[in-house]
Amino acid sequence: MQNFLNDDLNTRRRSAGVNRRLQDAVARRDRYLSRHPHLRPYQAEIDRVLDKSGSVHGRMAVLGTLIHGKLIEMQKELRKLNQFLQ
């Protein structure tokens, strides 16, 4: 019984720590977006897609896909810049 209580307490402590980190991350994101308002539409797109992703694994897959898409866009722009500079 004591182990069960200790496990429950440890789980609640971990959960509280995760919630604090999440709240801190969201607050930092909001401050960043207030300094860079042109990124708000992209954040809104991310939020909209993540809301529909379901599980944590689904959310990670969506984030990976979004990041991959932006990296491809950056690569195209870098190619254009490189051609311009040559």
Residue pairs with C-beta under 8 A, 6 or more apart in sequence:
29 43
32 39
33 39
33 40
33 43
45 66
46 63
46 66
49 62
49 66
50 59
50 62
50 63
53 59
53 61
53 62
